[in-house]
Amino acid sequence: MNNLFLSNEIIILLFSQIVIYFLLFISFFISIQILKNWDYTKSNSLQYNLEKKAYLVILIISFALFSKIFTFFYFIYSIDSLTFLVHGAMCAAGIFSSNDFGNFSLVLKVINLFFIGFWIILNYLDLKQKDYKYTKLKFSFFIIIFVLFSVELILDLYFLINIPTKEPVECCSIIFGVSSVSTNIPFNLNIPNLITIFYLLYILTVISSLQKKSLLLLFSNILFTYLAYFSVTYFFSTYIYELPTHQCPFCMLQTEYNFIGYFIWSSLFLGLFFSICTNIFSKFEGLNKGKIYKLSLIFNSIFVLLVSFYVARYYILNGVLL
């Protein structure tokens, strides 16, 4: 047995994942039955029973999906807690990079979080309709999500099983080290140009949100999120760690940095999420579209204020920049 499976965090993680998957597995089969027979225009006993089942399944799915959001954060925390078992790993970066499944598992989990959010909004809109016009759509979408969750669970198991405990792995200083900056930053940008474009793109997202230009907001937010990852990793993180050679998107998730990374990355992805929603749900009834634009603006602004705060604080305290 891999020693990792003796970790309390991994045991709790796997148990919660299996329980959630079991709930979704049951909901999957009932959803198929509802999709096959749902017809709100009919008033027979079959439709009545389907409506009762639909209410129950929606509760189960909602509970499971909200639980998936919390288990995502616990997943990151659990992987980070394995550093004392994996030689060479200083944070989750080294563990995710230790085999061929780690980074794929992480990326798929983030994608699934977006799909969870889309389903929650779709369910909210459907429950507001008197004729439940989006019921078939949301159950069809749930089936797609369930398939992705199945792939995610398999990837998680392969990832955990293949984490080496007897061989050293690369630490974040090697993966994101100073020597790799010039090769990892896209478009051959140097740090000053990267940060300049970072703030210009943020201004563009602000203008797009205020003007309610959904396509421009989506395009600018995708590019902003992409470059924000590199900006945080290779510039802003050095001010969080107060060390010019420490460049890592994962160490900031640890307790010695007050878990600030969870707030930084959550605000960034929420800003992107709501910019996508302005386009996906633009034709749906019952959605306050102005509120969605505001939420995208708010979370993008929170993200920029958080990362900028550490640069400003360091300069105020030390009188110089790194």
C-alpha positions in Angstrom: 0.0 0.0 0.0 1.2 3.5 -0.8 2.1 5.3 2.4 0.0 8.3 1.2 -3.2 6.3 1.9 -2.2 6.2 5.6 -2.6 10.0 5.7 -5.7 11.2 7.6 -6.2 14.0 5.1 -6.2 11.6 2.1 -8.5 9.1 3.9 -11.0 11.9 4.6 -10.7 13.2 1.1 -11.3 9.8 -0.6 -14.2 9.0 1.8 -15.9 12.3 1.0 -15.3 11.9 -2.7 -16.8 8.4 -2.7 -19.8 9.5 -0.7 -20.4 12.5 -3.1 -20.0 10.3 -6.1 -22.4 7.7 -4.8 -25.1 10.5 -4.4 -24.4 11.7 -7.9 -24.4 8.1 -9.2 -28.0 7.7 -7.9 -29.0 11.1 -9.3 -27.5 10.1 -12.7 -29.9 7.2 -13.2 -33.0 9.1 -11.9 -32.1 12.0 -14.2 -32.1 9.7 -17.2 -35.6 8.5 -16.3 -36.8 12.1 -15.9 -35.3 13.0 -19.3 -37.0 10.1 -21.0 -40.5 10.8 -19.7 -40.7 14.5 -18.7 -43.6 16.5 -20.2 -44.9 19.4 -18.2 -47.9 19.8 -20.4 -49.3 16.5 -19.2 -51.2 16.1 -15.9 -51.1 12.3 -15.5 -49.7 10.3 -12.6 -46.4 9.6 -14.3 -45.6 13.3 -14.7 -46.7 14.0 -11.1 -44.3 11.3 -9.9 -41.6 12.6 -12.1 -42.0 16.1 -10.6 -41.7 14.7 -7.1 -38.6 12.8 -8.1 -37.2 15.9 -9.8 -37.5 17.9 -6.6 -35.7 15.2 -4.6 -33.0 14.8 -7.1 -32.4 18.5 -7.4 -31.8 18.6 -3.6 -29.4 15.7 -3.8 -27.5 17.2 -6.8 -27.4 20.6 -5.2 -26.0 19.2 -2.0 -23.4 17.1 -3.8 -22.3 19.9 -6.1 -21.9 22.4 -3.2 -20.0 19.7 -1.4 -17.7 19.3 -4.4 -16.8 22.9 -4.2 -15.6 22.5 -0.6 -13.8 19.2 -1.3 -11.9 21.0 -4.1 -10.3 23.3 -1.5 -9.8 20.3 0.8 -8.1 18.4 -2.1 -5.6 21.2 -2.5 -5.0 21.3 1.3 -4.6 17.5 1.4 -2.1 17.4 -1.4 -0.1 20.2 0.2 -0.1 18.3 3.5 1.7 15.4 1.9 5.0 17.3 1.6 6.3 15.6 4.8 5.8 12.2 3.1 7.2 13.1 -0.4 10.9 13.8 -0.5 11.9 17.1 -2.2 8.4 18.6 -2.2 8.1 22.0 -0.4 4.4 22.5 -1.5 1.7 21.0 -3.7 3.6 22.1 -6.9 6.1 19.3 -6.6 3.5 16.7 -5.8 1.2 17.7 -8.7 4.3 17.5 -11.0 5.5 14.2 -9.6 3.6 12.1 -12.1 1.6 12.3 -15.4 -1.8 12.6 -13.7 -1.5 15.4 -11.2 -1.7 18.5 -13.4 -4.5 16.9 -15.5 -6.4 16.2 -12.4 -6.1 19.7 -11.1 -7.1 21.3 -14.4 -10.1 19.0 -14.7 -11.2 19.9 -11.2 -11.1 23.6 -12.0 -13.1 23.0 -15.2 -15.6 21.0 -13.2 -16.0 23.9 -10.7 -17.0 26.1 -13.6 -19.6 23.5 -14.7 -20.9 23.3 -11.2 -21.4 27.0 -11.1 -23.2 26.9 -14.5 -25.5 24.2 -13.3 -26.3 26.0 -10.1 -27.3 29.1 -12.0 -29.3 27.1 -14.5 -31.2 25.3 -11.7 -31.9 28.7 -10.1 -33.4 30.0 -13.3 -35.4 26.9 -13.9 -37.0 27.0 -10.5 -38.1 30.5 -11.2 -40.1 29.5 -14.3 -43.7 28.4 -13.8 -43.4 25.9 -16.6 -39.9 24.6 -15.6 -38.8 25.2 -19.2 -35.1 24.5 -18.4 -35.7 21.2 -16.6 -34.6 18.9 -19.4 -31.7 21.1 -20.2 -30.3 21.1 -16.6 -30.7 17.3 -16.3 -29.0 16.8 -19.6 -26.2 19.1 -18.5 -25.9 17.2 -15.2 -25.3 14.0 -17.1 -22.4 15.7 -18.8 -21.1 16.9 -15.5 -21.4 13.4 -14.0 -19.3 11.9 -16.8 -16.6 14.5 -16.1 -16.8 13.7 -12.4 -16.3 10.1 -13.2 -13.2 10.9 -15.2 -12.0 13.2 -12.4 -12.4 10.4 -9.8 -10.4 8.0 -11.9 -7.7 10.6 -12.5 -7.5 11.3 -8.7 -7.0 7.6 -8.0 -4.2 7.3 -10.6 -2.6 10.5 -9.4 -2.6 9.4 -5.7 -1.4 5.9 -6.4 1.5 7.1 -8.5 2.8 9.8 -6.2 6.4 8.6 -5.3 7.3 8.4 -1.7 10.7 6.9 -2.0 12.1 9.0 -4.9 12.7 12.8 -4.7 10.5 15.1 -6.7 11.1 18.6 -8.0 10.4 21.4 -5.6 8.8 24.7 -6.7 12.1 26.5 -6.8 13.1 24.2 -9.7 9.7 24.2 -11.4 9.1 28.0 -11.2 12.7 29.0 -10.5 14.3 32.3 -11.6 16.1 30.5 -14.4 12.8 29.5 -16.0 11.1 32.9 -16.0 12.2 33.9 -19.5 11.1 30.6 -21.0 7.8 30.2 -19.2 6.2 33.7 -19.6 4.2 33.7 -22.9 4.8 36.0 -25.9 8.5 36.4 -24.7 7.4 39.2 -22.3 9.7 40.5 -19.7 8.4 41.2 -16.2 7.8 45.0 -16.7 5.9 44.5 -19.9 3.9 41.6 -18.4 2.8 43.7 -15.4 1.9 46.6 -17.7 -0.3 44.5 -19.9 -1.7 42.9 -16.7 -3.0 46.2 -15.5 -4.1 47.4 -18.9 -6.2 44.2 -19.3 -7.7 44.8 -15.9 -8.8 48.3 -17.0 -10.3 46.8 -20.1 -12.3 44.3 -18.0 -13.6 47.2 -15.9 -14.7 49.2 -18.9 -16.3 46.1 -20.5 -18.2 45.4 -17.3 -19.4 49.0 -16.9 -20.4 49.2 -20.5 -22.0 45.7 -20.4 -20.1 44.5 -23.4 -20.4 40.7 -22.9 -18.1 39.5 -25.7 -15.4 42.1 -25.0 -15.6 41.2 -21.3 -15.3 37.5 -22.0 -12.3 38.0 -24.4 -10.5 40.4 -22.1 -11.2 38.3 -19.0 -9.8 35.1 -20.6 -6.6 36.9 -21.6 -6.5 38.7 -18.2 -6.8 35.4 -16.4 -4.2 33.8 -18.5 -1.6 36.5 -18.0 -2.6 37.0 -14.3 -1.4 33.4 -13.6 2.1 34.3 -14.8 2.0 37.7 -13.2 1.2 36.2 -9.8 3.7 33.3 -10.2 6.6 35.4 -11.4 6.1 38.8 -9.9 3.4 39.3 -7.2 4.3 36.0 -5.4 7.8 37.3 -4.7 6.2 40.1 -2.6 3.9 37.7 -0.8 7.0 35.6 0.2 9.2 38.7 0.4 11.9 36.9 -1.4 12.9 37.6 -5.0 13.9 34.0 -5.8 10.8 32.4 -4.4 8.3 32.2 -7.3 5.4 29.8 -6.8 1.6 29.8 -7.2 1.1 27.1 -4.5 3.2 28.1 -1.5 0.8 31.1 -0.8 -1.9 28.5 0.0 0.0 27.5 3.1 -0.7 28.6 6.7 2.5 30.7 7.0 1.1 33.0 4.4 -2.4 33.0 6.0 -3.9 30.9 3.2 -4.0 34.1 1.1 -3.6 32.0 -2.1 -7.1 30.6 -1.7 -8.5 34.1 -1.8 -6.3 35.3 -4.6 -7.0 32.4 -7.0 -10.7 32.2 -6.0 -11.3 35.8 -6.8 -9.5 35.5 -10.1 -11.5 32.5 -11.3 -14.8 33.9 -10.0 -14.2 37.0 -12.1 -13.7 34.8 -15.2 -16.7 32.6 -14.2 -19.1 35.6 -14.2 -17.7 37.0 -17.4 -18.5 33.6 -19.1 -22.0 33.7 -17.5 -22.8 37.0 -19.1 -22.5 35.2 -22.5 -23.9 31.8 -21.7 -27.1 33.0 -19.9 -27.6 36.2 -22.0 -30.8 34.7 -23.6 -32.2 33.1 -20.5 -35.2 34.5 -18.6 -35.1 35.4 -15.0 -31.5 36.4 -14.6 -30.3 39.8 -13.4 -27.7 40.4 -16.0 -26.6 43.7 -14.5 -25.7 41.8 -11.3 -23.6 39.3 -13.2 -21.5 42.1 -14.7 -21.1 43.7 -11.3 -19.9 40.4 -9.8 -17.3 39.9 -12.5 -16.1 43.5 -11.9 -16.1 43.0 -8.1 -14.1 39.8 -8.1 -11.6 41.0 -10.7 -11.1 44.1 -8.6 -10.6 42.1 -5.4 -8.0 40.0 -7.1 -6.1 43.0 -8.4 -6.3 44.8 -5.0 -5.0 41.7 -3.2 -1.9 41.1 -5.3 -1.2 44.9 -5.5 -1.4 45.2 -1.8 1.6 43.0 -1.2 3.7 45.1 -3.6 2.6 48.4 -2.0 3.1 47.0 1.5 6.6 45.9 0.8 7.6 49.2 -0.8 6.1 51.2 2.1 8.0 49.1 4.7 11.3 48.8 2.8 11.4 51.8 0.5 12.5 49.6 -2.5 11.0 47.1 -4.8 12.4 43.6 -5.2 
